[in-house]
Amino acid sequence: MSQSTLRTAVPDDATAIRDLTRAAYAKWVPLIGREPKPMLADYEAAVRKHRFDLLYVAGELAALIETLDEGDQLLVENVAVSPSHQGQGLGTRLMAQAEVVARGLGHGRIWLYTNQRFEENIRLYSRLGYRIDSEEPIGDSVRVNMSKAL
């Protein structure tokens, strides 16, 4: 892999975050018949409230992870990898970064949720040690809540 760098986002990164997220999640629109939640987020507000770690490969924003400190645990709100960089392990690298962040905050648990129809995501998170805690219907979808003890 080309040289990569990781940095924390600043407010000026909101447009690039939105663009990368929309590109990364576009593949799910035909599967669920609508835009997934991360495609609709207000990233100008989110970048001020949440932590975003941005991963650059050869100077290009290739992937990001959005996390939220919930006081006793860390929520992974969004993981997005540019379509041109998918399948290179960047999502796995960012999930490991989230664990570093969680431990740094003194948390013993990290959690996330995904759409039940995003089976490849569920398989990836399971391989990374996450377990399914619950499934809950939300509108026309089923949300799968997963967590990992650290």
MARKEDO-399212 format. One record per residue: residue in one letter; y, z, x of N, C-alpha, C in turn. Coordinates in steps of 0.05 Angstrom, whole numbers, padded with zeros to 5 digits, always signed. Atoms other than C-alpha are relative to their C-alpha. Layout:
aYZXYZXYZX
...
END
This chain:
m-00023+00000+00017+00000+00000+00000+00025+00000+00018
s-00025+00000-00014+00071-00013+00022+00012+00028+00002
q-00013-00026-00004+00116+00044+00044+00010+00009-00027
s-00009-00011+00026+00131+00090-00015+00016+00025+00005
t-00016-00024-00001+00182+00144-00027+00002+00012-00028
l-00001-00015+00025+00188+00197-00081+00026+00015+00000
r-00025-00016+00002+00254+00227-00105+00004+00008-00029
t-00007-00010+00026+00281+00266-00163+00023-00017-00011
a-00020+00017+00013+00322+00226-00213+00027+00015-00003
v-00027-00009+00007+00397+00234-00225+00009-00015-00025
p-00009+00014+00025+00436+00214-00288+00003-00030+00003
d-00004+00029-00003+00452+00146-00259-00026-00016-00001
d+00026+00013+00001+00377+00130-00260-00009-00005-00029
a+00010+00002+00028+00372+00132-00337-00007-00028-00008
t+00005+00028+00009+00376+00056-00347-00026-00010+00013
a+00024+00009-00014+00322+00043-00294-00024+00014-00011
i+00022-00016+00012+00278+00098-00324-00008-00013-00027
r+00005+00012+00026+00285+00067-00394-00014-00027+00004
d+00011+00026-00003+00271-00003-00369-00029+00001+00010
l+00027-00002-00010+00209+00017-00329-00019+00010-00022
t+00017-00011+00021+00182+00059-00387-00006-00021-00021
r+00005+00020+00021+00191+00003-00437-00019-00021+00010
a+00018+00020-00011+00156-00046-00391-00029+00011+00001
a+00027-00012-00004+00098+00002-00377-00014+00005-00027
y+00012-00006+00025+00086+00020-00450-00003-00024-00019
a+00001+00024+00017+00094-00051-00479-00029-00008-00007
k+00028+00008+00005+00019-00062-00473-00013+00015-00023
w+00012-00016+00022+00006-00008-00525+00010-00009-00027
v-00012+00008+00026+00050-00039-00580-00020-00015-00017
p+00020+00013+00018-00004-00088-00605-00023+00018-00009
l+00022-00018+00007-00056-00033-00604+00006+00019-00023
i-00007-00019+00021-00018+00016-00648+00020-00011-00020
g-00017+00013+00020+00029-00032-00684+00028+00011-00001
r-00027-00011-00001+00093+00003-00663+00006+00007+00029
e-00006-00009-00027+00130+00025-00601-00007+00030+00004
p+00007-00028-00005+00102+00090-00571+00026+00016+00005
k-00023-00018-00003+00149+00150-00568+00016-00004+00025
p-00016+00002-00024+00169+00141-00495+00018-00025+00000
m-00016+00024+00001+00196+00071-00511+00026+00005-00016
l-00023-00005+00018+00245+00102-00561+00018+00023+00010
a-00014-00024-00009+00270+00161-00520+00028-00006+00009
d-00028+00002-00010+00343+00173-00502-00001+00011+00028
y+00003-00008-00028+00337+00174-00427+00026+00010+00013
e-00025-00011-00010+00411+00188-00416+00000+00030-00004
a+00002-00029+00006+00399+00256-00449-00024+00012+00015
a+00025-00011-00012+00328+00266-00422+00004+00005+00030
v-00003-00004-00029+00348+00257-00349+00017+00025+00007
r-00016-00025-00004+00397+00315-00357-00016+00025-00007
k+00014-00023+00009+00346+00361-00390-00028+00003+00013
h+00027-00001-00011+00279+00343-00358+00000-00009+00029
r+00003+00009-00027+00255+00331-00288-00015-00028+00000
f+00013+00026-00004+00238+00259-00269-00004-00003+00030
d+00006+00007-00028+00203+00243-00204-00004-00030+00000
l+00001+00029-00002+00213+00170-00185-00015-00009+00025
l+00015+00009-00023+00164+00134-00140+00008-00029+00005
y-00009+00027-00009+00190+00073-00102-00021-00011+00019
v+00017+00014-00018+00145+00023-00068+00015-00024+00011
a-00015+00022-00013+00178-00024-00018+00028-00002-00012
g-00028+00000+00010+00246-00003-00046+00003-00006-00030
e-00001+00007+00028+00227-00020-00118-00011+00024-00016
l+00010-00021+00018+00220+00032-00174-00026-00009-00012
a+00026+00008+00008+00146+00028-00187-00013+00018-00021
a+00012-00019+00019+00129+00091-00227+00017+00024-00002
l-00015-00025+00004+00156+00155-00255-00016+00020-00015
i+00012-00021+00016+00135+00221-00284+00023+00018-00010
e-00019-00017+00013+00176+00263-00332-00014+00026-00007
t+00012-00026+00006+00161+00337-00336+00021+00019-00012
l-00017-00020+00013+00189+00396-00375-00012+00027+00004
d+00008-00028-00004+00185+00469-00355+00002+00014-00026
e+00000-00014+00025+00164+00506-00417-00001+00030+00003
g-00001-00029-00005+00170+00575-00385-00026+00011+00010
d+00026-00010-00009+00096+00590-00379-00019-00022+00007
q+00016+00023-00006+00069+00520-00369+00018-00024+00004
l-00014+00025-00004+00090+00450-00349-00011-00021-00018
l+00007+00022+00017+00090+00393-00398+00005-00026+00015
v-00004+00028-00010+00079+00322-00372+00007-00016-00025
e-00011+00014+00024+00122+00285-00423-00005-00030+00002
n+00001+00029-00003+00116+00215-00394-00010-00007+00028
v+00008+00012-00025+00079+00178-00339+00002-00030-00005
a-00003+00029+00004+00099+00105-00332-00002-00014+00027
v+00004+00016-00024+00077+00054-00280+00006-00029-00007
s-00008+00028+00004+00108-00015-00275-00025-00017-00002
p+00024+00017+00002+00058-00068-00298-00008-00013+00026
s+00007+00013-00026+00062-00101-00229-00012+00020+00020
h+00012-00020-00018+00039-00035-00197-00023+00016-00012
q+00022-00014+00013-00014-00012-00246-00026-00006+00015
g+00026+00003-00013-00083-00001-00218+00000+00006+00030
q-00002-00006-00029-00058+00022-00150+00000+00030+00006
g+00002-00028-00004-00066+00097-00160+00027+00015-00002
l-00026-00013+00001+00008+00111-00171+00002+00022-00022
g+00000-00020+00021-00003+00148-00237-00015+00025+00009
t+00015-00023-00010-00055+00192-00204+00017+00015+00020
r-00018-00013-00020-00006+00206-00147+00021+00017-00014
l-00021-00014+00015+00048+00226-00197-00012+00024-00015
m+00012-00023+00013+00000+00271-00235-00005+00022+00020
a+00002-00020-00021-00014+00307-00169+00027+00012+00006
q-00027-00010-00004+00061+00313-00159+00007+00020-00022
a-00005-00018+00022+00066+00346-00228-00014+00027+00005
e+00014-00025-00006+00015+00397-00206+00015+00016+00021
v-00016-00014-00021+00057+00413-00144+00024+00013-00013
v-00023-00011+00014+00117+00422-00189-00008+00025-00017
a+00009-00022+00017+00078+00467-00237-00005+00025+00017
r+00006-00023-00017+00052+00511-00181+00026+00012+00012
g-00026-00010-00010+00122+00515-00151+00016+00017-00019
l-00012-00015+00021+00146+00542-00217-00016+00026-00007
g+00017-00023+00005+00090+00594-00216-00018-00003-00024
h+00016+00004+00024+00052+00562-00274-00029-00004+00008
g+00028+00003-00003-00023+00565-00280-00012-00021-00018
r+00010+00020+00019-00028+00510-00332+00020-00023-00002
i-00015+00025+00004-00004+00439-00341-00012-00014-00024
w+00011+00013+00023-00011+00400-00405+00015-00026-00006
l-00011+00026+00008+00002+00332-00436-00012-00007-00027
y+00012+00011+00024-00011+00293-00498+00001-00030+00001
t+00001+00029+00001-00029+00221-00512-00012-00009-00026
n+00011+00012+00024-00049+00175-00568-00030-00003+00003
q+00029+00002-00001-00123+00177-00584-00009-00029+00006
r+00008+00028-00005-00124+00101-00581+00005-00009+00028
f-00004+00006-00028-00101+00102-00508-00023+00010+00016
e+00025-00010-00012-00172+00111-00485+00000+00000+00030
e+00000+00001-00029-00160+00090-00413+00016+00024+00011
n-00015-00024-00009-00108+00146-00407-00017+00025-00002
i+00017-00023+00004-00156+00197-00435-00021+00001+00021
r+00020+00001-00021-00209+00175-00386+00012+00008+00027
l-00013-00007-00025-00160+00180-00328+00006+00030+00001
y-00006-00028-00001-00136+00249-00347-00025+00017+00002
s+00025-00014-00002-00208+00272-00356-00010+00000+00028
r+00008+00002-00028-00225+00247-00286+00017+00018+00018
l-00017-00017-00016-00166+00287-00260-00003+00030-00007
g+00006-00028+00006-00194+00351-00290+00012+00011-00026
y-00012-00009+00025-00157+00354-00357-00022+00001-00021
r+00019-00002+00022-00196+00376-00418+00015-00004-00027
i-00012+00003+00027-00183+00360-00491+00001+00027-00013
d-00003-00025+00013-00155+00421-00525-00001-00003-00030
s-00001+00004+00029-00143+00393-00594+00008-00029-00006
e-00008+00026+00010-00131+00330-00635+00014+00006-00026
e-00014-00004+00024-00079+00327-00689+00012-00026-00011
p-00012+00024+00013-00060+00273-00739+00030+00002-00001
i-00029+00001+00002+00012+00252-00734+00006-00028-00011
g-00005+00025+00012+00031+00197-00782-00025-00017-00001
d+00023+00018+00000-00016+00138-00771-00016+00002+00025
s+00013-00003-00025-00040+00164-00704-00013+00027+00003
v+00012-00026-00006-00080+00221-00674+00010+00007+00028
r-00009-00010-00025-00048+00260-00618-00021+00017+00013
v+00020-00014-00015-00096+00285-00564+00015+00018+00020
n-00012-00020-00018-00072+00349-00529-00020+00007+00021
m+00018-00005-00022-00101+00359-00460+00014+00019+00019
s-00012-00018-00020-00091+00412-00407-00019+00004+00024
k+00015-00005-00025-00113+00433-00338+00010+00027+00011
a-00007-00026-00013-00115+00503-00308+00004-00006+00029
l-00006+00004-00028-00085+00505-00239-00008+00024+00016
END
